[in-house]
Amino acid sequence: MSVNKTQATEHPVEDYLASLSDPIQQQDCYTLLNIMQTESGEAPMMWGDSMIGFGRYHYRYESGREGDFFRMGFSPRKGKLALYIMPGVNQFADLLNQLGKYKTGKSCLYIKSLVQVDTKTLRELIAAAWLEMAKRYP
């Protein structure tokens, strides 16, 4: 079994967020922290050096690769926020159509700033993704 290189750490989330140099991104991160913690009911945890995750699940691919990862999370990146929507973003097309300005990857939603999106819709998307992960990984 290969081990996922991104592992949960004991590093305090608040210390990491306090270290961010961009005050707007820092405030956006605190907002995301609040939304994700409220919708998941889970405490935030650092994963690797820069990812903040909520919850945990065990995955196993047909290839035999398996591991543990967070059920949802986010990470401040240079000039954007990466939100990890683990069931994949494409299945939430209706919500994405109402969200505002963003880009996507397979399981990533990239937002420059929360002022560019509708936070009510973002909260709905986060809640829907959390519920989908609970169905897939009870």
Chimera marker file (.cmm) of the C-alpha trace (Angstrom):
<marker_set name="trace">
<marker id="1" x="0.000" y="0.000" z="0.000" r="1" g="1" b="0" radius="0.5"/>
<marker id="2" x="1.404" y="3.393" z="-0.926" r="1" g="1" b="0" radius="0.5"/>
<marker id="3" x="0.977" y="6.151" z="1.627" r="1" g="1" b="0" radius="0.5"/>
<marker id="4" x="-0.670" y="9.443" z="0.727" r="1" g="1" b="0" radius="0.5"/>
<marker id="5" x="2.053" y="12.092" z="0.957" r="1" g="1" b="0" radius="0.5"/>
<marker id="6" x="-0.381" y="14.609" z="2.487" r="1" g="1" b="0" radius="0.5"/>
<marker id="7" x="-1.044" y="13.579" z="6.067" r="1" g="1" b="0" radius="0.5"/>
<marker id="8" x="-2.883" y="15.172" z="8.980" r="1" g="1" b="0" radius="0.5"/>
<marker id="9" x="-0.600" y="17.108" z="11.325" r="1" g="1" b="0" radius="0.5"/>
<marker id="10" x="-0.840" y="18.526" z="14.830" r="1" g="1" b="0" radius="0.5"/>
<marker id="11" x="0.081" y="22.039" z="13.633" r="1" g="1" b="0" radius="0.5"/>
<marker id="12" x="-2.532" y="24.541" z="14.897" r="1" g="1" b="0" radius="0.5"/>
<marker id="13" x="-4.828" y="25.852" z="12.164" r="1" g="1" b="0" radius="0.5"/>
<marker id="14" x="-5.006" y="29.264" z="13.844" r="1" g="1" b="0" radius="0.5"/>
<marker id="15" x="-1.200" y="29.615" z="13.739" r="1" g="1" b="0" radius="0.5"/>
<marker id="16" x="-1.197" y="28.843" z="10.036" r="1" g="1" b="0" radius="0.5"/>
<marker id="17" x="-3.980" y="31.315" z="9.254" r="1" g="1" b="0" radius="0.5"/>
<marker id="18" x="-2.317" y="34.001" z="11.383" r="1" g="1" b="0" radius="0.5"/>
<marker id="19" x="0.850" y="33.571" z="9.281" r="1" g="1" b="0" radius="0.5"/>
<marker id="20" x="-0.884" y="34.508" z="5.999" r="1" g="1" b="0" radius="0.5"/>
<marker id="21" x="0.448" y="37.794" z="4.656" r="1" g="1" b="0" radius="0.5"/>
<marker id="22" x="-2.572" y="38.869" z="2.570" r="1" g="1" b="0" radius="0.5"/>
<marker id="23" x="-5.203" y="40.289" z="4.962" r="1" g="1" b="0" radius="0.5"/>
<marker id="24" x="-8.072" y="39.816" z="2.478" r="1" g="1" b="0" radius="0.5"/>
<marker id="25" x="-7.146" y="36.184" z="1.848" r="1" g="1" b="0" radius="0.5"/>
<marker id="26" x="-6.712" y="35.691" z="5.578" r="1" g="1" b="0" radius="0.5"/>
<marker id="27" x="-10.238" y="37.009" z="6.231" r="1" g="1" b="0" radius="0.5"/>
<marker id="28" x="-11.611" y="34.803" z="3.431" r="1" g="1" b="0" radius="0.5"/>
<marker id="29" x="-9.930" y="31.810" z="5.077" r="1" g="1" b="0" radius="0.5"/>
<marker id="30" x="-11.525" y="32.578" z="8.428" r="1" g="1" b="0" radius="0.5"/>
<marker id="31" x="-14.905" y="32.807" z="6.679" r="1" g="1" b="0" radius="0.5"/>
<marker id="32" x="-14.334" y="29.457" z="4.935" r="1" g="1" b="0" radius="0.5"/>
<marker id="33" x="-13.175" y="27.951" z="8.223" r="1" g="1" b="0" radius="0.5"/>
<marker id="34" x="-16.439" y="29.039" z="9.851" r="1" g="1" b="0" radius="0.5"/>
<marker id="35" x="-18.629" y="27.796" z="6.979" r="1" g="1" b="0" radius="0.5"/>
<marker id="36" x="-16.919" y="24.420" z="6.690" r="1" g="1" b="0" radius="0.5"/>
<marker id="37" x="-16.826" y="23.854" z="10.438" r="1" g="1" b="0" radius="0.5"/>
<marker id="38" x="-20.525" y="24.739" z="10.738" r="1" g="1" b="0" radius="0.5"/>
<marker id="39" x="-21.619" y="22.569" z="7.795" r="1" g="1" b="0" radius="0.5"/>
<marker id="40" x="-19.444" y="19.585" z="8.728" r="1" g="1" b="0" radius="0.5"/>
<marker id="41" x="-19.717" y="19.704" z="12.501" r="1" g="1" b="0" radius="0.5"/>
<marker id="42" x="-16.010" y="18.797" z="12.518" r="1" g="1" b="0" radius="0.5"/>
<marker id="43" x="-13.010" y="20.642" z="13.914" r="1" g="1" b="0" radius="0.5"/>
<marker id="44" x="-10.461" y="21.860" z="11.359" r="1" g="1" b="0" radius="0.5"/>
<marker id="45" x="-7.126" y="20.093" z="11.071" r="1" g="1" b="0" radius="0.5"/>
<marker id="46" x="-3.968" y="20.890" z="9.151" r="1" g="1" b="0" radius="0.5"/>
<marker id="47" x="-3.049" y="18.432" z="6.409" r="1" g="1" b="0" radius="0.5"/>
<marker id="48" x="0.488" y="18.878" z="5.173" r="1" g="1" b="0" radius="0.5"/>
<marker id="49" x="1.855" y="22.409" z="5.304" r="1" g="1" b="0" radius="0.5"/>
<marker id="50" x="-1.037" y="24.365" z="3.839" r="1" g="1" b="0" radius="0.5"/>
<marker id="51" x="-4.302" y="22.415" z="3.624" r="1" g="1" b="0" radius="0.5"/>
<marker id="52" x="-7.077" y="22.751" z="6.187" r="1" g="1" b="0" radius="0.5"/>
<marker id="53" x="-9.337" y="19.713" z="6.257" r="1" g="1" b="0" radius="0.5"/>
<marker id="54" x="-12.531" y="18.649" z="7.952" r="1" g="1" b="0" radius="0.5"/>
<marker id="55" x="-13.452" y="15.083" z="8.777" r="1" g="1" b="0" radius="0.5"/>
<marker id="56" x="-11.672" y="12.027" z="7.444" r="1" g="1" b="0" radius="0.5"/>
<marker id="57" x="-12.438" y="9.080" z="5.201" r="1" g="1" b="0" radius="0.5"/>
<marker id="58" x="-10.658" y="5.970" z="4.001" r="1" g="1" b="0" radius="0.5"/>
<marker id="59" x="-10.508" y="5.402" z="0.245" r="1" g="1" b="0" radius="0.5"/>
<marker id="60" x="-9.532" y="2.338" z="-1.761" r="1" g="1" b="0" radius="0.5"/>
<marker id="61" x="-9.090" y="2.400" z="-5.536" r="1" g="1" b="0" radius="0.5"/>
<marker id="62" x="-9.464" y="-0.594" z="-7.847" r="1" g="1" b="0" radius="0.5"/>
<marker id="63" x="-5.696" y="-0.397" z="-8.363" r="1" g="1" b="0" radius="0.5"/>
<marker id="64" x="-5.270" y="-1.338" z="-4.713" r="1" g="1" b="0" radius="0.5"/>
<marker id="65" x="-4.064" y="2.093" z="-3.644" r="1" g="1" b="0" radius="0.5"/>
<marker id="66" x="-5.717" y="3.210" z="-0.430" r="1" g="1" b="0" radius="0.5"/>
<marker id="67" x="-5.349" y="5.827" z="2.236" r="1" g="1" b="0" radius="0.5"/>
<marker id="68" x="-7.002" y="8.424" z="4.426" r="1" g="1" b="0" radius="0.5"/>
<marker id="69" x="-7.848" y="11.995" z="3.515" r="1" g="1" b="0" radius="0.5"/>
<marker id="70" x="-10.090" y="14.814" z="4.659" r="1" g="1" b="0" radius="0.5"/>
<marker id="71" x="-13.739" y="14.851" z="3.558" r="1" g="1" b="0" radius="0.5"/>
<marker id="72" x="-13.534" y="18.513" z="2.558" r="1" g="1" b="0" radius="0.5"/>
<marker id="73" x="-11.098" y="21.329" z="2.955" r="1" g="1" b="0" radius="0.5"/>
<marker id="74" x="-9.414" y="24.378" z="1.555" r="1" g="1" b="0" radius="0.5"/>
<marker id="75" x="-6.026" y="25.926" z="1.052" r="1" g="1" b="0" radius="0.5"/>
<marker id="76" x="-4.902" y="29.485" z="0.418" r="1" g="1" b="0" radius="0.5"/>
<marker id="77" x="-2.761" y="29.541" z="-2.717" r="1" g="1" b="0" radius="0.5"/>
<marker id="78" x="-0.953" y="32.382" z="-4.420" r="1" g="1" b="0" radius="0.5"/>
<marker id="79" x="-3.703" y="34.679" z="-5.678" r="1" g="1" b="0" radius="0.5"/>
<marker id="80" x="-6.573" y="32.259" z="-5.046" r="1" g="1" b="0" radius="0.5"/>
<marker id="81" x="-8.302" y="29.903" z="-2.670" r="1" g="1" b="0" radius="0.5"/>
<marker id="82" x="-8.520" y="26.207" z="-3.479" r="1" g="1" b="0" radius="0.5"/>
<marker id="83" x="-11.585" y="24.485" z="-2.046" r="1" g="1" b="0" radius="0.5"/>
<marker id="84" x="-11.443" y="20.705" z="-2.064" r="1" g="1" b="0" radius="0.5"/>
<marker id="85" x="-14.874" y="19.349" z="-2.972" r="1" g="1" b="0" radius="0.5"/>
<marker id="86" x="-13.986" y="15.677" z="-2.662" r="1" g="1" b="0" radius="0.5"/>
<marker id="87" x="-16.972" y="14.106" z="-4.451" r="1" g="1" b="0" radius="0.5"/>
<marker id="88" x="-16.068" y="16.250" z="-7.490" r="1" g="1" b="0" radius="0.5"/>
<marker id="89" x="-17.400" y="19.667" z="-8.443" r="1" g="1" b="0" radius="0.5"/>
<marker id="90" x="-19.173" y="18.754" z="-11.695" r="1" g="1" b="0" radius="0.5"/>
<marker id="91" x="-22.111" y="17.039" z="-10.010" r="1" g="1" b="0" radius="0.5"/>
<marker id="92" x="-23.048" y="20.359" z="-8.417" r="1" g="1" b="0" radius="0.5"/>
<marker id="93" x="-23.639" y="22.181" z="-11.722" r="1" g="1" b="0" radius="0.5"/>
<marker id="94" x="-26.885" y="23.819" z="-10.561" r="1" g="1" b="0" radius="0.5"/>
<marker id="95" x="-25.133" y="25.439" z="-7.612" r="1" g="1" b="0" radius="0.5"/>
<marker id="96" x="-22.067" y="26.334" z="-9.668" r="1" g="1" b="0" radius="0.5"/>
<marker id="97" x="-24.329" y="28.197" z="-12.101" r="1" g="1" b="0" radius="0.5"/>
<marker id="98" x="-25.417" y="30.451" z="-9.218" r="1" g="1" b="0" radius="0.5"/>
<marker id="99" x="-22.023" y="30.790" z="-7.549" r="1" g="1" b="0" radius="0.5"/>
<marker id="100" x="-20.277" y="33.636" z="-9.358" r="1" g="1" b="0" radius="0.5"/>
<marker id="101" x="-16.687" y="33.797" z="-10.591" r="1" g="1" b="0" radius="0.5"/>
<marker id="102" x="-14.613" y="30.615" z="-10.188" r="1" g="1" b="0" radius="0.5"/>
<marker id="103" x="-12.556" y="27.963" z="-11.982" r="1" g="1" b="0" radius="0.5"/>
<marker id="104" x="-12.590" y="24.236" z="-11.410" r="1" g="1" b="0" radius="0.5"/>
<marker id="105" x="-10.449" y="21.140" z="-11.449" r="1" g="1" b="0" radius="0.5"/>
<marker id="106" x="-11.734" y="17.604" z="-10.860" r="1" g="1" b="0" radius="0.5"/>
<marker id="107" x="-12.285" y="18.040" z="-7.118" r="1" g="1" b="0" radius="0.5"/>
<marker id="108" x="-11.115" y="21.641" z="-6.774" r="1" g="1" b="0" radius="0.5"/>
<marker id="109" x="-12.997" y="24.890" z="-6.841" r="1" g="1" b="0" radius="0.5"/>
<marker id="110" x="-10.697" y="27.882" z="-7.320" r="1" g="1" b="0" radius="0.5"/>
<marker id="111" x="-11.883" y="31.294" z="-6.150" r="1" g="1" b="0" radius="0.5"/>
<marker id="112" x="-9.810" y="34.479" z="-6.176" r="1" g="1" b="0" radius="0.5"/>
<marker id="113" x="-11.808" y="36.047" z="-3.355" r="1" g="1" b="0" radius="0.5"/>
<marker id="114" x="-15.084" y="35.402" z="-1.610" r="1" g="1" b="0" radius="0.5"/>
<marker id="115" x="-16.372" y="38.804" z="-2.769" r="1" g="1" b="0" radius="0.5"/>
<marker id="116" x="-16.571" y="37.261" z="-6.275" r="1" g="1" b="0" radius="0.5"/>
<marker id="117" x="-19.015" y="34.532" z="-5.228" r="1" g="1" b="0" radius="0.5"/>
<marker id="118" x="-22.388" y="34.264" z="-3.550" r="1" g="1" b="0" radius="0.5"/>
<marker id="119" x="-21.537" y="32.969" z="-0.073" r="1" g="1" b="0" radius="0.5"/>
<marker id="120" x="-25.053" y="31.571" z="0.487" r="1" g="1" b="0" radius="0.5"/>
<marker id="121" x="-24.643" y="29.423" z="-2.640" r="1" g="1" b="0" radius="0.5"/>
<marker id="122" x="-21.112" y="28.485" z="-1.574" r="1" g="1" b="0" radius="0.5"/>
<marker id="123" x="-22.465" y="27.331" z="1.806" r="1" g="1" b="0" radius="0.5"/>
<marker id="124" x="-25.112" y="25.236" z="0.003" r="1" g="1" b="0" radius="0.5"/>
<marker id="125" x="-22.430" y="23.679" z="-2.203" r="1" g="1" b="0" radius="0.5"/>
<marker id="126" x="-20.246" y="22.852" z="0.802" r="1" g="1" b="0" radius="0.5"/>
<marker id="127" x="-23.208" y="21.311" z="2.650" r="1" g="1" b="0" radius="0.5"/>
<marker id="128" x="-24.209" y="19.248" z="-0.410" r="1" g="1" b="0" radius="0.5"/>
<marker id="129" x="-20.646" y="18.000" z="-0.895" r="1" g="1" b="0" radius="0.5"/>
<marker id="130" x="-20.414" y="17.030" z="2.786" r="1" g="1" b="0" radius="0.5"/>
<marker id="131" x="-23.656" y="15.048" z="2.539" r="1" g="1" b="0" radius="0.5"/>
<marker id="132" x="-22.469" y="13.315" z="-0.634" r="1" g="1" b="0" radius="0.5"/>
<marker id="133" x="-19.254" y="12.238" z="1.087" r="1" g="1" b="0" radius="0.5"/>
<marker id="134" x="-21.312" y="10.885" z="4.010" r="1" g="1" b="0" radius="0.5"/>
<marker id="135" x="-23.338" y="8.778" z="1.537" r="1" g="1" b="0" radius="0.5"/>
<marker id="136" x="-20.236" y="7.453" z="-0.232" r="1" g="1" b="0" radius="0.5"/>
<marker id="137" x="-18.172" y="6.866" z="2.914" r="1" g="1" b="0" radius="0.5"/>
<marker id="138" x="-20.534" y="6.257" z="5.844" r="1" g="1" b="0" radius="0.5"/>
<link id1="1" id2="2" r="1" g="1" b="0" radius="0.2"/>
<link id1="2" id2="3" r="1" g="1" b="0" radius="0.2"/>
<link id1="3" id2="4" r="1" g="1" b="0" radius="0.2"/>
<link id1="4" id2="5" r="1" g="1" b="0" radius="0.2"/>
<link id1="5" id2="6" r="1" g="1" b="0" radius="0.2"/>
<link id1="6" id2="7" r="1" g="1" b="0" radius="0.2"/>
<link id1="7" id2="8" r="1" g="1" b="0" radius="0.2"/>
<link id1="8" id2="9" r="1" g="1" b="0" radius="0.2"/>
<link id1="9" id2="10" r="1" g="1" b="0" radius="0.2"/>
<link id1="10" id2="11" r="1" g="1" b="0" radius="0.2"/>
<link id1="11" id2="12" r="1" g="1" b="0" radius="0.2"/>
<link id1="12" id2="13" r="1" g="1" b="0" radius="0.2"/>
<link id1="13" id2="14" r="1" g="1" b="0" radius="0.2"/>
<link id1="14" id2="15" r="1" g="1" b="0" radius="0.2"/>
<link id1="15" id2="16" r="1" g="1" b="0" radius="0.2"/>
<link id1="16" id2="17" r="1" g="1" b="0" radius="0.2"/>
<link id1="17" id2="18" r="1" g="1" b="0" radius="0.2"/>
<link id1="18" id2="19" r="1" g="1" b="0" radius="0.2"/>
<link id1="19" id2="20" r="1" g="1" b="0" radius="0.2"/>
<link id1="20" id2="21" r="1" g="1" b="0" radius="0.2"/>
<link id1="21" id2="22" r="1" g="1" b="0" radius="0.2"/>
<link id1="22" id2="23" r="1" g="1" b="0" radius="0.2"/>
<link id1="23" id2="24" r="1" g="1" b="0" radius="0.2"/>
<link id1="24" id2="25" r="1" g="1" b="0" radius="0.2"/>
<link id1="25" id2="26" r="1" g="1" b="0" radius="0.2"/>
<link id1="26" id2="27" r="1" g="1" b="0" radius="0.2"/>
<link id1="27" id2="28" r="1" g="1" b="0" radius="0.2"/>
<link id1="28" id2="29" r="1" g="1" b="0" radius="0.2"/>
<link id1="29" id2="30" r="1" g="1" b="0" radius="0.2"/>
<link id1="30" id2="31" r="1" g="1" b="0" radius="0.2"/>
<link id1="31" id2="32" r="1" g="1" b="0" radius="0.2"/>
<link id1="32" id2="33" r="1" g="1" b="0" radius="0.2"/>
<link id1="33" id2="34" r="1" g="1" b="0" radius="0.2"/>
<link id1="34" id2="35" r="1" g="1" b="0" radius="0.2"/>
<link id1="35" id2="36" r="1" g="1" b="0" radius="0.2"/>
<link id1="36" id2="37" r="1" g="1" b="0" radius="0.2"/>
<link id1="37" id2="38" r="1" g="1" b="0" radius="0.2"/>
<link id1="38" id2="39" r="1" g="1" b="0" radius="0.2"/>
<link id1="39" id2="40" r="1" g="1" b="0" radius="0.2"/>
<link id1="40" id2="41" r="1" g="1" b="0" radius="0.2"/>
<link id1="41" id2="42" r="1" g="1" b="0" radius="0.2"/>
<link id1="42" id2="43" r="1" g="1" b="0" radius="0.2"/>
<link id1="43" id2="44" r="1" g="1" b="0" radius="0.2"/>
<link id1="44" id2="45" r="1" g="1" b="0" radius="0.2"/>
<link id1="45" id2="46" r="1" g="1" b="0" radius="0.2"/>
<link id1="46" id2="47" r="1" g="1" b="0" radius="0.2"/>
<link id1="47" id2="48" r="1" g="1" b="0" radius="0.2"/>
<link id1="48" id2="49" r="1" g="1" b="0" radius="0.2"/>
<link id1="49" id2="50" r="1" g="1" b="0" radius="0.2"/>
<link id1="50" id2="51" r="1" g="1" b="0" radius="0.2"/>
<link id1="51" id2="52" r="1" g="1" b="0" radius="0.2"/>
<link id1="52" id2="53" r="1" g="1" b="0" radius="0.2"/>
<link id1="53" id2="54" r="1" g="1" b="0" radius="0.2"/>
<link id1="54" id2="55" r="1" g="1" b="0" radius="0.2"/>
<link id1="55" id2="56" r="1" g="1" b="0" radius="0.2"/>
<link id1="56" id2="57" r="1" g="1" b="0" radius="0.2"/>
<link id1="57" id2="58" r="1" g="1" b="0" radius="0.2"/>
<link id1="58" id2="59" r="1" g="1" b="0" radius="0.2"/>
<link id1="59" id2="60" r="1" g="1" b="0" radius="0.2"/>
<link id1="60" id2="61" r="1" g="1" b="0" radius="0.2"/>
<link id1="61" id2="62" r="1" g="1" b="0" radius="0.2"/>
<link id1="62" id2="63" r="1" g="1" b="0" radius="0.2"/>
<link id1="63" id2="64" r="1" g="1" b="0" radius="0.2"/>
<link id1="64" id2="65" r="1" g="1" b="0" radius="0.2"/>
<link id1="65" id2="66" r="1" g="1" b="0" radius="0.2"/>
<link id1="66" id2="67" r="1" g="1" b="0" radius="0.2"/>
<link id1="67" id2="68" r="1" g="1" b="0" radius="0.2"/>
<link id1="68" id2="69" r="1" g="1" b="0" radius="0.2"/>
<link id1="69" id2="70" r="1" g="1" b="0" radius="0.2"/>
<link id1="70" id2="71" r="1" g="1" b="0" radius="0.2"/>
<link id1="71" id2="72" r="1" g="1" b="0" radius="0.2"/>
<link id1="72" id2="73" r="1" g="1" b="0" radius="0.2"/>
<link id1="73" id2="74" r="1" g="1" b="0" radius="0.2"/>
<link id1="74" id2="75" r="1" g="1" b="0" radius="0.2"/>
<link id1="75" id2="76" r="1" g="1" b="0" radius="0.2"/>
<link id1="76" id2="77" r="1" g="1" b="0" radius="0.2"/>
<link id1="77" id2="78" r="1" g="1" b="0" radius="0.2"/>
<link id1="78" id2="79" r="1" g="1" b="0" radius="0.2"/>
<link id1="79" id2="80" r="1" g="1" b="0" radius="0.2"/>
<link id1="80" id2="81" r="1" g="1" b="0" radius="0.2"/>
<link id1="81" id2="82" r="1" g="1" b="0" radius="0.2"/>
<link id1="82" id2="83" r="1" g="1" b="0" radius="0.2"/>
<link id1="83" id2="84" r="1" g="1" b="0" radius="0.2"/>
<link id1="84" id2="85" r="1" g="1" b="0" radius="0.2"/>
<link id1="85" id2="86" r="1" g="1" b="0" radius="0.2"/>
<link id1="86" id2="87" r="1" g="1" b="0" radius="0.2"/>
<link id1="87" id2="88" r="1" g="1" b="0" radius="0.2"/>
<link id1="88" id2="89" r="1" g="1" b="0" radius="0.2"/>
<link id1="89" id2="90" r="1" g="1" b="0" radius="0.2"/>
<link id1="90" id2="91" r="1" g="1" b="0" radius="0.2"/>
<link id1="91" id2="92" r="1" g="1" b="0" radius="0.2"/>
<link id1="92" id2="93" r="1" g="1" b="0" radius="0.2"/>
<link id1="93" id2="94" r="1" g="1" b="0" radius="0.2"/>
<link id1="94" id2="95" r="1" g="1" b="0" radius="0.2"/>
<link id1="95" id2="96" r="1" g="1" b="0" radius="0.2"/>
<link id1="96" id2="97" r="1" g="1" b="0" radius="0.2"/>
<link id1="97" id2="98" r="1" g="1" b="0" radius="0.2"/>
<link id1="98" id2="99" r="1" g="1" b="0" radius="0.2"/>
<link id1="99" id2="100" r="1" g="1" b="0" radius="0.2"/>
<link id1="100" id2="101" r="1" g="1" b="0" radius="0.2"/>
<link id1="101" id2="102" r="1" g="1" b="0" radius="0.2"/>
<link id1="102" id2="103" r="1" g="1" b="0" radius="0.2"/>
<link id1="103" id2="104" r="1" g="1" b="0" radius="0.2"/>
<link id1="104" id2="105" r="1" g="1" b="0" radius="0.2"/>
<link id1="105" id2="106" r="1" g="1" b="0" radius="0.2"/>
<link id1="106" id2="107" r="1" g="1" b="0" radius="0.2"/>
<link id1="107" id2="108" r="1" g="1" b="0" radius="0.2"/>
<link id1="108" id2="109" r="1" g="1" b="0" radius="0.2"/>
<link id1="109" id2="110" r="1" g="1" b="0" radius="0.2"/>
<link id1="110" id2="111" r="1" g="1" b="0" radius="0.2"/>
<link id1="111" id2="112" r="1" g="1" b="0" radius="0.2"/>
<link id1="112" id2="113" r="1" g="1" b="0" radius="0.2"/>
<link id1="113" id2="114" r="1" g="1" b="0" radius="0.2"/>
<link id1="114" id2="115" r="1" g="1" b="0" radius="0.2"/>
<link id1="115" id2="116" r="1" g="1" b="0" radius="0.2"/>
<link id1="116" id2="117" r="1" g="1" b="0" radius="0.2"/>
<link id1="117" id2="118" r="1" g="1" b="0" radius="0.2"/>
<link id1="118" id2="119" r="1" g="1" b="0" radius="0.2"/>
<link id1="119" id2="120" r="1" g="1" b="0" radius="0.2"/>
<link id1="120" id2="121" r="1" g="1" b="0" radius="0.2"/>
<link id1="121" id2="122" r="1" g="1" b="0" radius="0.2"/>
<link id1="122" id2="123" r="1" g="1" b="0" radius="0.2"/>
<link id1="123" id2="124" r="1" g="1" b="0" radius="0.2"/>
<link id1="124" id2="125" r="1" g="1" b="0" radius="0.2"/>
<link id1="125" id2="126" r="1" g="1" b="0" radius="0.2"/>
<link id1="126" id2="127" r="1" g="1" b="0" radius="0.2"/>
<link id1="127" id2="128" r="1" g="1" b="0" radius="0.2"/>
<link id1="128" id2="129" r="1" g="1" b="0" radius="0.2"/>
<link id1="129" id2="130" r="1" g="1" b="0" radius="0.2"/>
<link id1="130" id2="131" r="1" g="1" b="0" radius="0.2"/>
<link id1="131" id2="132" r="1" g="1" b="0" radius="0.2"/>
<link id1="132" id2="133" r="1" g="1" b="0" radius="0.2"/>
<link id1="133" id2="134" r="1" g="1" b="0" radius="0.2"/>
<link id1="134" id2="135" r="1" g="1" b="0" radius="0.2"/>
<link id1="135" id2="136" r="1" g="1" b="0" radius="0.2"/>
<link id1="136" id2="137" r="1" g="1" b="0" radius="0.2"/>
<link id1="137" id2="138" r="1" g="1" b="0" radius="0.2"/>
</marker_set>
